[in-house]
Structure formats: structure tokens, C-alpha cells
Amino acid sequence: MSQSAFDPFGEPVPAVDPSIASQGVSKWLKTAGTSVFWVLVAGIVLARAVYFEPGVFSFERAVAWAQGLFAAL
């Protein structure tokens, strides 16, 4: 016989079988979320590899852009 559980207001809480509670939608959502995350990671890495152009993201260009922005202010 299992122990009776009560909520903070003294009402009895129905017992739930832990093997049933851990299955179902929660496991499916975890798998789906993990899959979506890794697909996005792979897509971003692949897109960066395809569209990579050396010199476009250079430090000198970033400094020139920042100086132009501060000059405009």
C-alpha cells in the first residue's frame, strides 16, 4: 500500500504510477526539440561554409564601419 499524499491545503492527491507518467508527450517533445536544435546547428554551419568569403568579415572593415558610425553621430 502506498503512502497517502496531501497538497498544501490538506486535500488528498491521487497517486500516479511513475512508469506511466515518464512516458508519452514529454519524451516526444524532448526528442523533437533536440532534433530541431541539431538540425538548426547543422544548417547554420552548412550555410556559413557555403557563403564564406574571406575578407568580408575582416577586423579592418569593422573598425571602418564603427568609425563611420561615430562620425555620423
SVG drawing of the C-alpha trace seen along z (x, -y; Angstrom):
<svg xmlns="http://www.w3.org/2000/svg" viewBox="-9 -63 51 65">
<polyline fill="none" stroke="black" stroke-width="0.4" points="0.0,0.0 1.4,-3.4 1.6,-6.4 -1.2,-9.0 -0.1,-12.3 -1.7,-15.7 -1.4,-19.1 -0.7,-22.2 -4.4,-22.7 -4.9,-19.2 -6.7,-17.7 -5.6,-14.2 -3.5,-13.9 -4.2,-10.9 -1.3,-8.5 0.2,-8.3 2.2,-5.4 5.7,-6.8 6.2,-4.4 3.2,-5.9 4.0,-9.5 7.5,-9.4 6.3,-8.1 4.3,-10.0 4.3,-13.5 7.2,-14.7 9.6,-12.2 8.3,-13.0 8.8,-16.8 12.3,-16.3 13.2,-14.2 11.6,-16.7 13.3,-19.7 16.7,-18.1 16.3,-17.1 15.2,-20.6 18.2,-22.1 20.7,-19.9 19.1,-20.4 19.4,-24.2 23.0,-23.9 23.9,-21.8 22.0,-24.2 23.8,-27.3 27.3,-25.6 26.5,-24.5 25.2,-27.9 28.4,-29.6 30.5,-27.1 28.7,-27.7 28.6,-31.5 32.0,-32.1 34.0,-34.8 37.4,-35.6 37.9,-39.3 34.2,-40.2 34.3,-39.9 37.7,-41.5 38.6,-43.5 39.7,-46.5 36.3,-46.7 34.5,-46.5 36.7,-49.3 36.0,-51.5 32.2,-50.9 32.4,-51.8 34.4,-55.0 31.8,-55.9 29.0,-55.4 30.7,-57.5 31.4,-60.2 27.8,-60.3 26.7,-60.9"/>
</svg>
